Amino acid sequence: MIRVDTLKYEASHGRKPRQSREYQASPWAFQIDLSTTPVFITASYTVALKAAKALAQDRVTVLP
């Protein structure tokens, strides 16, 4: 099971991550496991998170 951490995003934006109603796709940044290089995925939040989870073995962190 892949853990999803949204605390950094929530601290920066004041809310949980979600796709804007104005756009079908947005750029999202994720930290995969303990990598120091962020992964950027442009898609809806749901699709981007699914793609990030496919790259991870343990944890995905949604970055602000």
N, C-alpha and C positions, 0 to 999 in steps of 0.2 A: 504494500500500500504506500502510495506517494503522499507525503504530508505537504500541504499548501500553507505557506505563511504570508499573511497579508498585513502584518503589523506595521512595516515600514510605509507601505502605501497608505494605510489608514491614518498614520501619524501625519503624513504630508498633506493628504487630501481631506481628512476629516470624515471619510466615509469608506465603506467597503468598495472594492473595485467592481465596476459594472460598465457596460457598453453605453455610450451616449446615444440618445434617441436620434440625434441629428446625423450621425454617421453610421454606416454599416460596418466599417472597419476602422480601426485606430492602431497606432503603434503601441505595443506593450513591451516592457522590459522585465526580464526574469533572471534570477540567479539560480542556476541549476546546481543542486547539491552544494558543494563548497567551492565551486569555481569562482575565481575573482573576475572573470570576464563575463559581462552580462550578455544575454541572448535577447535579440530584438525580433519580435514577430508582429507583422501587421495583419490583423484580422479582427473579427469580433472577439470580445473577451473570452467567450466560451471556447471558440475554436483555437485561439492563441494559448489558453491554459491547457487544453487537451494536447496540443503540439508540444508544449513545454514539459508536460508530464511524461510524454512519450520519450523525451530525451533524458529524463531523470531516473536515478535509481533509488533515491531516498527522499529528497526534499526539493520543492520549488518555492522560491521567494518572489513575490510580486514586488517589483521595485517602483518607486515613485517616478 
